[in-house]
Amino acid sequence: MTPSQPLTWRTFANQRMLVCLFTGFASGLPLYILISLAPAWLRDQQVSLKEIGFFTLATFPYTWKFIWAPLMERFQLPFLGRRRGWMLISQIAILIAVATLGRFSPTEQIWTIGYICFVIAFFSASQDIVLDAYRREVLSDAELGLGNSLHINAYRIAGLVPGSLSLILADHMPWQTVFEITALFMLIAIAMTLFIKEPEHPNAPPTSIKKAVVEPFKEFFGRHGVKYALTILAFMFLYKLGDSMATALSTPFYLDLGYSKTEIGIVAKHAGLWPVIFGGIFGGILMIKTGINRALWLFGVVQIVSILGFAYLANAEKSLWILAFVIAFEYLGVGLGTAAFVAFIARTTSRAHTITQFALFTALTAIPRTITSAYAGVLVESVGWSNFFYLCTLLAIPGMFLLLVVAPWNSEMKVDGEMKTSSEVKNLKQNAE
């Protein structure tokens, strides 16, 4: 695609977009096993909300993955290339760990279950490191919006396996069998890894671990300046804070309202699937037309309103229609907001230091999910579900204010059919001169 070629739907209907769908599914499945299926299993086995909340600390590898990301950049496995080799190892480990999870008793072997969940989180975070780097390397800057939108919505669709199908199966078969069946869906990710091509890498692997660690940080702060770089990092931390807390205990929330696992599974499947598909198409096209900055504003507002939907559900009479509406809007709002957010992260990442910078940024965004999930159960038991969701709404506002600095509404414009930031336009003018 040349710089002067206008963006059309045909431009994006390519193999790279199909790969984004598969990377989204591969990335989302293990996370939703940890944050959706495992809490439902523990709650079904009479584990308290407080224990379930603290249990999510096992997902800490998502927040610390930037520590070992440079090692995955520095060292290449002797098969499948710099990205695909690490993908395959991680995916096989996830499959094995998930399949063994249901063999233990939540009431008698809770620590063992915690260790296995930690293993799942570690290899899932490791998989995310290389999947994120892979997408950044195969997508052009103009394709980041739609590509990451498809990735995120496939990510959400993957959540329907542990959040819907597995819950329905749990009403009809032992939990051990449910986890084994759920684990087999990782075969889709393994097949993707074996069939896709290794991307072209703009740089050779760093010659030392020191360079692998230091250079990405030096480049990021040097490119933006310390003050603005810290503001970007603060935005990455705060933008999804309220949403992360609101959805941390969504399945136990539905169970506490009196809905059965089958009802939750069926409603989540039908009410969540179509908004995800619509959100993926609409969000991707909107980012092409309006740019990533405006999408962050628009989708952020939808995200906040979707949190208030949970507060309404907490006080409403039991109704599958209301449950369906809340879940549908939540899938739409969170899916849209996350798609624009990940596109922003990808745009902020340097192609020369993809794996470490992307790991750092996404690890930073995972901190709110991990910390808030750990204490969400304590807050709910202290203030109740309604006040809990109102608090989540308030926590979503600071990130929106930071958009004034990191992604102003009018800071993007179309140049030769592509949305460009003001800094990119300035660089183009300087290069032309």
C-alpha positions in Angstrom: 0.0 0.0 0.0 1.5 3.3 -1.1 1.2 6.5 1.0 -1.1 8.0 -1.5 -3.5 5.1 -1.9 -6.8 5.8 -0.2 -8.0 3.4 2.5 -10.9 1.1 1.4 -12.5 -2.0 2.7 -10.6 -4.1 0.2 -7.4 -2.7 1.7 -8.2 -4.4 4.9 -9.8 -7.6 3.6 -6.5 -9.5 3.7 -4.7 -12.4 5.4 -3.3 -10.0 8.1 -6.8 -9.3 9.3 -7.6 -13.0 9.5 -4.5 -13.6 11.5 -5.7 -10.8 13.9 -8.9 -12.8 14.5 -6.9 -15.9 15.5 -4.4 -14.0 17.7 -7.4 -12.5 19.5 -9.0 -15.9 20.1 -5.6 -17.4 21.3 -5.1 -14.5 23.7 -8.6 -14.3 25.1 -9.3 -18.0 25.9 -6.8 -18.5 28.8 -7.6 -15.1 30.4 -11.3 -15.8 30.4 -10.7 -19.2 31.9 -9.0 -17.5 34.8 -11.4 -14.5 35.2 -14.7 -16.1 34.2 -14.7 -19.9 34.4 -12.5 -20.4 37.4 -14.4 -17.9 39.6 -17.7 -19.6 38.6 -16.3 -23.0 39.5 -15.0 -21.8 42.9 -18.3 -20.0 43.7 -20.3 -23.2 42.7 -18.1 -25.1 45.2 -19.1 -22.6 47.9 -15.8 -20.6 48.0 -16.4 -17.1 49.4 -16.3 -14.0 47.3 -13.5 -12.7 49.4 -11.4 -15.7 48.7 -12.3 -15.6 45.0 -11.2 -12.0 44.9 -7.8 -12.6 46.4 -7.5 -15.7 44.2 -7.2 -13.5 41.2 -3.7 -12.5 42.5 -2.6 -15.6 40.6 -3.0 -13.5 37.4 -0.1 -11.2 38.5 2.1 -12.5 35.6 0.0 -10.3 33.3 1.3 -7.2 35.1 5.0 -8.4 35.3 5.4 -9.8 31.8 7.7 -6.9 30.8 10.4 -8.4 33.1 10.9 -11.5 30.9 9.8 -10.0 27.6 13.5 -8.9 26.8 14.6 -12.5 27.3 12.1 -13.6 24.6 13.5 -10.9 22.3 17.1 -11.7 23.1 16.9 -15.5 22.8 15.3 -17.4 19.8 14.1 -21.0 20.1 15.6 -23.4 17.5 12.3 -23.8 15.7 9.6 -21.7 14.0 11.4 -18.4 14.3 11.6 -15.5 16.9 7.9 -15.2 17.5 6.2 -18.5 16.5 8.6 -20.7 18.6 7.6 -18.9 21.8 4.0 -19.0 20.8 3.9 -22.7 20.4 5.7 -23.5 23.7 3.3 -21.2 25.6 0.1 -22.6 23.9 1.0 -26.2 24.7 1.7 -25.3 28.3 -1.6 -23.5 28.6 -3.5 -26.5 27.2 -1.9 -29.0 29.6 -2.4 -26.7 32.7 -6.1 -26.0 31.9 -6.8 -29.7 31.3 -5.4 -30.6 34.8 -7.2 -27.7 36.7 -10.5 -29.5 37.3 -8.8 -32.5 38.9 -8.4 -30.8 42.2 -10.9 -29.9 45.0 -11.5 -26.2 45.6 -12.3 -26.9 49.3 -9.3 -29.1 50.0 -6.6 -28.1 47.5 -7.2 -24.4 46.9 -3.4 -23.6 47.0 -2.7 -26.2 44.4 -5.4 -24.7 42.2 -3.8 -21.3 42.8 -0.4 -22.5 41.6 -1.9 -24.0 38.5 -3.8 -20.8 37.7 -0.5 -18.9 38.2 1.1 -21.3 35.6 -1.7 -20.6 33.2 -1.4 -16.9 33.7 2.4 -17.0 33.2 2.3 -18.8 29.9 -0.8 -16.8 28.8 1.1 -13.6 29.5 4.1 -15.0 27.6 1.9 -15.9 24.7 0.5 -12.3 24.7 4.1 -10.9 24.5 4.8 -12.5 21.2 1.2 -12.2 19.8 1.3 -8.4 20.4 4.7 -8.1 18.9 3.6 -10.2 15.9 0.6 -8.0 15.2 2.6 -4.8 15.4 5.1 -6.2 13.0 2.7 -7.4 10.3 0.2 -4.5 10.4 0.9 -1.1 8.9 0.2 2.0 11.0 -3.0 2.5 8.9 -4.2 -1.0 9.7 -3.7 -0.8 13.5 -7.3 0.4 14.2 -9.2 -2.3 12.3 -6.6 -5.0 13.0 -6.6 -4.5 16.7 -10.4 -4.1 16.7 -10.7 -7.5 15.1 -8.2 -8.9 17.6 -10.0 -7.5 20.6 -13.4 -8.7 19.4 -12.1 -12.2 18.6 -10.6 -12.0 22.1 -14.1 -11.3 23.5 -15.6 -14.1 21.4 -13.1 -16.5 22.9 -14.5 -15.5 26.3 -17.8 -17.1 25.2 -16.2 -20.5 25.4 -15.4 -20.5 29.2 -18.1 -17.9 29.9 -20.9 -19.6 28.1 -20.3 -23.1 26.6 -18.3 -24.3 29.6 -20.9 -23.0 32.1 -23.7 -24.8 30.2 -21.6 -28.0 30.2 -21.0 -27.7 33.9 -24.7 -28.2 34.6 -24.5 -31.6 32.8 -21.1 -33.1 33.5 -18.3 -33.0 36.1 -16.1 -29.9 36.3 -13.0 -32.0 35.5 -14.5 -32.9 32.1 -15.5 -29.3 31.5 -12.0 -28.1 32.0 -10.6 -30.8 29.7 -13.0 -29.8 26.9 -12.3 -26.1 27.4 -8.5 -26.8 27.2 -9.0 -28.5 23.7 -10.0 -25.1 22.3 -6.3 -24.1 22.6 -5.7 -26.4 19.6 -7.1 -23.6 17.5 -4.3 -21.4 18.7 -1.7 -24.1 18.1 -2.9 -24.6 14.5 -2.7 -20.9 13.9 0.9 -20.8 15.1 1.9 -23.7 12.8 0.3 -22.2 9.7 1.1 -18.5 9.8 4.4 -17.1 8.5 7.1 -15.5 10.6 7.0 -11.7 10.2 9.8 -9.6 8.9 11.8 -8.1 11.8 13.1 -4.5 11.3 16.1 -5.2 13.7 18.3 -8.2 14.5 18.0 -9.6 18.0 19.8 -7.5 20.6 23.3 -8.7 21.2 23.0 -8.6 25.0 20.3 -8.8 27.7 21.4 -5.3 28.8 20.6 -3.8 25.4 17.3 -5.8 25.3 16.2 -4.2 28.5 17.7 -0.6 28.3 17.2 0.4 24.7 13.4 0.1 24.6 13.0 2.3 27.7 15.6 4.8 26.5 13.9 5.1 23.1 10.4 5.6 24.6 11.4 8.4 27.0 13.7 9.9 24.5 11.0 10.1 21.8 8.3 11.7 24.0 10.3 13.4 26.8 10.0 12.3 30.4 6.9 14.4 31.4 4.8 13.4 28.4 5.9 9.8 28.5 4.8 9.6 32.2 1.4 11.1 31.3 1.0 8.4 28.6 1.8 5.7 31.1 -0.7 7.2 33.6 -3.4 7.2 30.9 -2.6 3.5 30.1 -3.1 2.7 33.8 -6.3 4.7 34.3 -8.3 4.3 31.1 -9.6 0.8 31.8 -9.5 1.0 35.6 -13.3 1.4 36.3 -14.2 -1.1 33.6 -11.7 -3.7 34.9 -13.1 -3.5 38.4 -16.7 -3.6 37.2 -16.3 -6.8 35.2 -13.9 -8.6 37.7 -16.7 -10.6 39.4 -19.4 -10.4 36.7 -20.1 -14.2 36.7 -20.4 -14.4 40.6 -22.6 -11.3 40.4 -25.0 -13.0 38.0 -25.0 -16.1 40.2 -25.8 -14.0 43.3 -28.8 -12.4 41.5 -30.3 -15.9 41.2 -29.5 -16.8 37.6 -28.4 -20.4 36.9 -25.2 -21.3 35.2 -27.2 -22.5 32.1 -29.1 -19.2 32.0 -25.9 -17.2 32.2 -24.3 -19.3 29.6 -27.1 -19.1 27.1 -27.7 -15.4 27.5 -24.0 -14.6 27.4 -23.7 -16.6 24.2 -26.6 -15.0 22.3 -26.5 -11.5 23.9 -22.8 -11.2 23.7 -21.9 -12.6 20.3 -23.7 -10.2 18.0 -22.7 -7.0 19.8 -19.1 -8.2 19.6 -19.3 -8.8 15.9 -21.1 -5.5 15.3 -18.7 -3.7 17.6 -15.7 -5.1 15.8 -16.9 -4.1 12.3 -18.3 -0.7 13.4 -15.4 0.2 15.7 -12.8 -0.7 13.1 -14.4 1.3 10.3 -15.0 4.2 12.7 -11.3 4.3 13.6 -10.4 4.3 9.9 -12.8 7.3 9.4 -12.2 9.3 12.5 -8.9 8.1 13.8 -7.8 6.5 17.1 -8.0 9.6 19.2 -11.7 10.3 18.6 -12.5 6.6 19.0 -11.0 6.7 22.5 -13.3 9.5 23.4 -16.5 8.0 21.9 -15.8 4.4 23.1 -14.8 5.6 26.5 -18.2 7.2 27.1 -19.9 4.0 26.0 -17.7 2.1 28.3 -18.7 4.2 31.3 -22.4 3.9 30.5 -22.1 0.1 30.3 -20.8 0.1 33.9 -24.0 1.9 35.0 -25.9 -1.0 33.3 -24.5 -3.3 36.0 -25.7 -0.9 38.8 -29.2 -1.0 37.2 -29.2 -4.8 37.0 -28.3 -5.1 40.7 -31.6 -3.4 41.6 -33.8 -4.8 38.9 -36.2 -7.7 39.2 -34.8 -11.0 37.8 -35.4 -10.9 34.1 -33.5 -12.7 31.3 -34.3 -9.8 29.0 -32.6 -7.3 31.3 -29.7 -9.6 31.8 -29.4 -10.0 28.1 -29.4 -6.2 27.5 -26.8 -5.5 30.1 -24.5 -8.2 28.9 -25.0 -7.1 25.2 -24.2 -3.5 26.1 -21.2 -4.5 28.2 -19.8 -6.6 25.3 -20.3 -3.7 23.0 -18.9 -0.9 25.2 -15.9 -2.8 26.6 -15.1 -4.3 23.2 -15.1 -0.9 21.5 -13.1 0.8 24.3 -10.5 -2.0 24.4 -10.1 -2.0 20.6 -9.3 1.7 20.5 -7.1 1.4 23.6 -5.0 -1.4 22.2 -4.7 0.5 18.8 -3.4 3.5 20.8 -0.9 1.3 22.6 0.3 -0.2 19.3 0.7 3.2 17.7 2.7 4.3 20.7 5.0 1.3 20.4 8.2 1.6 18.3 8.6 -1.0 15.6 12.3 -1.2 16.6 11.5 -2.3 20.1 8.1 -4.0 19.7 8.2 -6.9 22.1 9.5 -5.1 25.2 7.6 -1.8 24.8 4.3 -3.6 24.0 4.8 -5.9 26.9 5.5 -3.0 29.2 2.4 -1.1 28.1 0.0 -4.0 28.2 1.4 -5.1 31.6 0.7 -1.6 32.9 -2.9 -1.9 31.7 -3.2 -5.3 33.4 -2.3 -3.9 36.9 -5.8 -2.4 37.5 -7.5 -5.6 36.5 -5.3 -7.7 38.8 -5.4 -5.3 41.8 -9.1 -4.4 41.5 -10.1 -8.0 41.0 -8.2 -9.0 44.2 -10.1 -6.4 46.3 -13.4 -6.4 44.4 -14.9 -9.1 46.6 -14.0 -7.2 49.8 -15.6 -4.0 48.4 -18.8 -5.9 47.4 -19.2 -7.5 50.8 -18.7 -4.0 52.4 -20.8 -1.7 50.3 -23.1 -4.0 48.2 -23.2 -4.5 44.5 -25.0 -1.2 43.6 -22.5 1.1 45.4 -19.7 -1.0 44.1 -20.7 -0.3 40.5 -21.2 3.4 41.2 -17.6 3.5 42.5 -16.4 1.8 39.4 -18.1 4.5 37.3 -16.2 7.2 39.2 -12.9 5.4 38.7 -13.4 5.5 35.0 -13.5 9.3 34.8 -9.8 10.3 35.4 -8.6 8.3 32.4 -11.1 10.3 30.2 -9.6 13.6 31.5 -6.1 12.5 30.4 -7.4 12.2 26.9 -7.2 16.0 26.7 -3.4 15.6 26.8 -2.5 12.2 25.2 -5.3 12.1 22.5 -6.9 15.4 21.9 -10.1 15.3 19.9 -8.8 17.5 17.0 -5.2 16.3 16.9 -5.7 13.9 13.9 -6.4 14.8 10.3 -6.7 12.9 7.0 -3.6 13.0 4.7 -3.8 11.0 1.4 -6.7 9.0 2.8 -5.0 8.1 6.1 -5.6 9.5 9.6 -2.4 11.1 10.9 -1.6 12.6 14.2 -0.3 16.2 14.3 3.2 15.0 15.1 3.1 12.6 12.1 1.9 15.5 9.8 4.8 17.6 11.1 7.3 14.9 10.3 5.9 14.5 6.8 6.2 18.2 6.2 9.8 18.2 7.5 10.7 15.2 5.3 9.1 16.9 2.2 11.2 20.0 2.8 
